[in-house]
Amino acid sequence: MPLSDATREKLRHVSTATVATCLYKRGLRNQMIQGALPIHAVTESMVGEATTVRYIPAREDLNPMDVFRNPEHPQRKAVENCPAGVVLVFDSRKDARAASAGAILIGRLKARGVAGVVTDGGFRDSAEIAALGIPAYHQRPSAPTNLTLNQAVDVDVPIACGDAPVWPGDVMLGDADGVIVIPAHLADEIAAEAVEMTAYEDFAAEKVAEGRALTGLYPATDPRSLEEFKVWRVQRGR
């Protein structure tokens, strides 16, 4: 089922930390992509369903430079077929030496309206990608000479990205802290719960800034905190 506009909008206004708590309540502990950080300052969260590319260690006789001339090459095929509004996710084996993509390919994704790009490896041309403004997450810049250290072999298959399982269609949420993977069938309920949690967390943070102690407030073990929260929500329109 496609990600609804309402759920997409809700996820834009919650954090990966809050979503991680929601997922943990459901027994999902490994959904945060390890090591993938934003390539530029985050001004708006990245939200979109995943399209995936899987890399393996390159076998040199099967991965010369001229493989990129083939329009059916998995990396090039993914870039040209990735739908608008989705997030392209690379399984690069957590190897930042290997380039998952460079500025021209990422520029093509931006031109096609893709919501973002994530790798557990690295990108070439990181400064140029940062200047494009498209949400992009990686470990660190890859060595420019290591274009063929990995070999793309599959598109739209289940992958591991930074130790997190990513299935095609899973929902990717990226913010300043990194990227978390929300299983597709849980996206609506996670988004709704995270919005509610965020409202209470904002209330609690405001009270802490005013000097309130945590006891009974966070977590809300004192019923009076919940009553005060109800009033706060009405006042804030939340």
Buried (B, 14 or more C-beta within 10 A) or exposed (E): EEBEEEBBEBBBBBBBBBBBBBBEEEEBEEBBBBBBBBBBEBEEBBBBBBBBBBBEEBEEEEBEEEBBEEEEBBBBBBBEEBEEBBBBBBBBBBBBBBBBBBBEBBBBBBEBEBBBBBBBBBBBBBEBBBEBEBBBBBBEBBEEEBBBBBBBBBBBBBBBBBEBBBBBBBBBBBBEBBBBBBBBEBBBEBBBBBBBBBBBBBBBEEBEEEEBEEEBBBEBEEEEBEEBBEEBBEEEEB
